[in-house]
Amino acid sequence: MRHPLLVVICSVGFFLIGLWLQPNFTTYFPSSDLYSAGKEEYRFDATGLKVENADDYEVWGVVTNINGVSQAVKDFARNNRSALVVIGHHKTNHVIWEGFARDNVNVFYLSPKTQESLPLVSVSKIPRNHFGRKNLGYLFALANHARMIYDFDNENCLNSNAASRMDLFTSHTVQVNTSHHVFNPYPHFGPMFVGTDSLIWPRGFPLQFIRDNSTHNSTMISYPKSHRSVAVVQAIANHYPDVDAIYKMTRPLPVYFKNEDHLVVVPPKTFAPWNALSVFVIPPAFFGLLLPTTV
């Protein structure tokens, strides 16, 4: 089981994606199901999607699963200030998940049959049993006025239950001081390998820059703003972090990160990969949750 590092109380393994947007913006979600116009204002037909007391939930988690209820799911659902949307597949044990949802009022299980009944054009556009069905979970959360979405994998357990609120994150935040257009955050967090030392990079990092020291050997400066000004907060996973196939075939695993005491902010105009394994997203970046459905 992979354990993403967590910023609150005891440790941190988060880097913040440098995405700052003006408050008045327009973005579109798949198939025109959703239109957002800044300041968390969503306008579309939410009939059949709204749940009771939706505004009481501070964070909406979205996960897809074909297995049983994992520890990561149990830990997240234990926080009654958070809601969880679970996207089922045809191989999912619906009896188990429907029972879990009955026992936890903040858990909403969307079986394949339930998904087909949702008033969303996207339902007919996304292949069945496809990871892209997670898009329906995002739309379900947004229909209930989600102010923050925690997109995660059911095998990733946060190492503190306090992670569900960004305003509880440690104030120890630094920003990467770089002029490069890409940044590899993994080396900064002090990766430790069993029996050897090796450079590590996240999945999606441009391969031509792997050995470019300027993409990761950067100085850090004090971050003058609140972390609330950043729209994406990505966790790094201990044990099996998100790496590409080339790394898996040529470099050691598992990997553990020893630097766990602060947040790292990626500056504007600098890119760093992020993934759907353990990431917090707030409204200005909701458009980036969209998962491809053609691969």
N, C-alpha and C positions, 0 to 999 in steps of 0.2 A: 504494500500500500504506500502511495506517495504522500508526503506530508509537506504542503506548502508552508514556508516560513511566514510568520505573522508579525506585524509591527507592534501590536498592542501589548503592553505590560512586560513581556519577557523577551521578545525577539522580533526581528524584522527581516524580511527578504522581499521587499516590495520595491519596484521602481515605477515612477509615475511618468506616463507618456506625455510629452509636451504638446498637448492639444488645447489651445486656448481659442475660443470662438466668441464672436460678438453676441450679445444677448438676443438680438433680433436676427434670426436666421431661418432659413427654410430647408427642410430635408424631407425626402420621401422614402418610405419603407416599401417592401416588395408588393407589387401588384396594386398599388394605391390603396392598400388596406388602411394605411395610417398616414396622416398628415400632421406634422408638428410645426409649430411656429414660435419656438422660443419659450422660455419661462414655463416649461412643463405643460404647455397647453396642447392637448391632443384632441382632434376632432374627427371622429368616425363613428359609425354605428356600432355601439358596444353591446347591443342586445344579445343576450346569451353568454356574455363574457364577464359581466360585472358580478362581484361577490360582496357579501355583507362585510361591513367594517373594514373595507379595503384601505381606507386612509389611516388606519391604525398601524399599518405595517410600514416600517422604515426602510426595509430592504426586501427586495423580491429575488429569490434564488431561482435559477432555471437549470434543470438537469434532464438528461435523457438516460434511460436505463432499460436493459433487457434482462438484468439479473435481479436478485433480491434487494432488500433495503440495506444499504451499506452503512458503515459507521459514520461516514461523512454526511450522509443524508440525515441520520438520526441526530447528529450534533447540530446541524443547521436548524432542523425543525424544532429542536428543544427551546430555541429562543422565540418566545411568543410575540416579539416585536418584528419578527421576520415571517414572510410568507414564502412558500415553496411551490413551484410549478414543475410537475414531473411529466415528461413526454414519454408515453409508452409506445412500444412497437408490437408487432404481431407475435413475437417470441416472448414478450414480457409476461410474467406471471401476474395477470390482472387481479386475481383473487387476493394475493398478498398486498399489492399496492392499493387496491380499493379499501382493504381493511386498514392499512396504515393511514390512509387519508381520513377514514371514519374516526380513527383514534386521535387524530391531530387536526384540529379545525383550521389550522393555518397551512395545511397541505392540500394541493389541488392536483389530482391525478387525471391526466387527459389520455384515456385509452384511445386506440385507433378509431373505435366507434364514436367516441365523444369528439375526437378531432374532426371527423367528417361532418358533424352537426354544427361546427362553429361557423358563424357568419363571416367567414374570411375567404376572399378570392384565392389567397395563397394556398389553401388546403388542396385545391385541385392542381396546383402548379408544382408542388413538391412531391417527389417520388415517395412511395410508401417505404417504411423501414430504412429511411435515409437520415443521416445525421442532420441534414438540413431541416428536418422536421422541428428541430429546436427553435427555428424561427417562429413557430406558432406559440411557443412558450414566451418568447419575448413580447409578442403582440398581446398575449393574454395579460402579462404583467403591465404593459403600457395602457391597456384598456382600463386597468384598475389604478391608474395614476401613479405608477411606480416612480419614486424619486431617486432610486438607486437599484441597479440590477447586479446581482452577483452571479456571474456565469461560471459554472464549475463542472468538473468531472466527478462522477460518484466515487472515484477512488482517492480523491484528494481531500485529506482531512486538515483543516486549519488547526494550528497548534495552540490556539486560544479562542475561547468562545466570545471574546470581546471584539472580534474583527468585524462584526456586522455593522459597525457605524464608523464612518470616516472621521467624525469629530472626536473619537476616542483614540485616534492614532497619535503616536508620539510626535512631539513638536520638533524632534531632531531631524531636520530635513536639509539636504544639501542638493546643489545643482551641478550637473556636469559642465565643466568649463572646456568647451571644445568648439572648434570651427569646422569640424568634419560633419558631413551630412548624414552619417550613420553612427550608431553607438552600440557596442556589445556590452550589456550590463553584467554578464556572468562573471568575468574576471574580477570585477570590483568587489563582489561579495565573497571573495576568498574561497574558491572551490577547492575541496580536499578530495583526493583520489586515494584509493587503496593501493599502496605500494608504489605509486608513481605520481608524477606531476604532468599535467597536460593542459593545453589550451582548450577552452570550451566555448561554444557559441550557441545561441538559441536557434531553433528551427525558423527558417525564413530569413536569416541573416545572409547578406550577399557573400557568396563564397570567395569572390575576388578580394575581399577585405579581411579575411580571417587572420592573416599574418600581418596585417597593417596595425602596428602598435598604437597608432594615433586614434584608432576606433575604440580602444578600451583602456589605454594607459593615460587617462586624463586626470587633471587635478579637479578638486571639488571646491566649490565656493558656497557661501551661505545663501540660502534661498530666501529672498526678501518677501515673498508672498505667502499666503495661506495655502495649504495643500488643497483647499476647497476650489482653488482656481484651476486645478488640473482635472481633466475629465475621465481619465483611465488610470486605474491603479492595479498593476499586474503583480501577482505573487510568483515567486520562484520556488519550484518544488525541490525539496531534498530527495535524495535517493535516486529517482529517475526524473530529472528535469526534462523540459520539453526541448529535445534536440533533434536534428535531422538524421536521415538514414546514413549519410556519410560519416557523421560522428559516431553513430552506433556501430558501424563496421570497422572503424579505425581507432577509436579512443575508448578509455576505460569507463565503466559504470559498475557500481553506483557512484554518485557524487554527492558530497555534502558541502554546504556553504557555512563558513565560520563567522562572517561579518553580518551580524543580525541586529544592529543597534540603531539603524536610521533608514530614512527613505531617500531614494535617489531620484531627482527630477531630470528628465531629458529635456533640454532646452528647445525652444521653437526652431523650426527648420532643420531639426535633427531627428532622424527616424530610428526606431527600435522596434523589433517584432513584438507582438503580443498575441495571446492565444485564448482559447475558450476553456482552459483547464482550471483556472482559478483567477478571476479578474473581476474587479468592481468597476462599474461604468455608471456615470451620471448623465443627465439629459443632453448636454451638448455633443456627446459622443454616441448616443444611442444608434445613430445611423451605422456606426461601425460594427454593431452586433450582427449585422446581416451575414449569414453563412451561405456559401455557394451551394447550389443544388444540381449542378451539371457535371460534377466530378465525383 
